[in-house]
Amino acid sequence: MTGRTAQDRRMVQLPPELQAGKARSKSLIRAAGGQEAAAEVTGKSQARMSSCGVPNTADFLSIADVRSLEAVTHGTAGHPLVTRWLASEAGYALVRLPGAGQPETAWSQRAAKLLREGGDIISGIGAALENDNDVCGKEAAALLNEADELVAIAVEIQSALKARARGTD
């Protein structure tokens, strides 16, 4: 016998990208109320939830677990944590689709918002370029919210166009 425990034998060295996934899983479990609450939501044990958040085990949340936990964490910062990370890892940005808030005929409001958000970004980039013909990290960080808002209105317009094309307005 080597003197190693079962837990020692389960320890692994995960690559950094999977450790990042474990960190997102741990954050999701916390957002769901902690390991015991997450265990109740998923029907898994508290020990399993603990292991899924530890960076040196090969235990991961299942797709069903992620779906269940993300369903109870709406409104928390970064939601949906694991899905957003997976999309990013695959080279995609995750954007929430618009709900049924604005009528399909609100074209002028959408166009005005698109122009405003696009103008804000162009203005910010223009100001940055005036200084040193580059956009530094601090200037880019200051424009991220504007870029998010521009993407959101673009997705809203896309959704409205799809609805109009289907004749559902």
TAHU-V250477 format. One record per residue. PHI is phi in degrees with one decimal (* if undefined). Layout:
((PHI) (PHI))
This chain:
((*) (-86.0) (84.4) (-86.5) (-82.9) (-59.2) (-64.8) (-59.9) (-68.6) (-81.8) (-65.6) (-136.1) (-106.5) (-81.6) (-66.1) (-52.9) (-65.9) (-77.0) (-63.0) (-64.0) (-64.5) (-64.1) (-63.3) (-66.0) (-62.2) (-61.4) (-64.1) (-64.8) (-62.0) (-62.4) (-62.1) (-81.3) (110.6) (103.4) (-62.0) (-67.2) (-65.4) (-64.0) (-62.2) (-65.4) (-64.7) (-89.1) (79.0) (-101.0) (-80.5) (-62.1) (-62.5) (-65.6) (-62.9) (-61.7) (-64.3) (-70.9) (-101.7) (-91.3) (-72.6) (-117.7) (-125.7) (-91.8) (-87.7) (-127.2) (-64.2) (-79.3) (-59.5) (-63.0) (-64.6) (-59.7) (-60.0) (-65.0) (-70.6) (-68.6) (-67.3) (-100.2) (-117.6) (-56.0) (92.0) (-84.8) (-57.8) (80.0) (-56.8) (-88.1) (-59.1) (-74.5) (-62.4) (-62.6) (-64.4) (-60.7) (-61.1) (-63.0) (-61.0) (-88.8) (89.7) (-118.7) (-104.2) (-96.1) (-125.9) (-68.4) (-73.7) (-68.1) (-85.7) (-92.1) (-68.0) (-91.7) (-65.2) (-62.1) (-92.4) (-83.5) (-65.5) (-67.0) (-65.6) (-65.0) (-61.4) (-62.2) (-66.9) (-60.8) (-64.3) (-64.2) (-67.0) (-62.1) (-63.4) (-61.3) (-68.9) (-60.3) (-62.5) (-64.4) (-66.9) (-59.4) (-62.6) (-65.1) (-68.0) (-61.2) (-70.3) (-146.4) (60.2) (-153.4) (-110.7) (-79.0) (-59.2) (-64.3) (-67.6) (-63.6) (-60.1) (-68.0) (-97.1) (-59.8) (-62.5) (-62.1) (-64.6) (-60.4) (-67.0) (-64.8) (-63.3) (-62.5) (-70.3) (-63.0) (-66.5) (-61.6) (-65.4) (-59.6) (-62.6) (-65.0) (-65.2) (-63.9) (-63.4) (-65.0) (-64.1) (-80.2) (77.1) (-101.4) (-98.8))
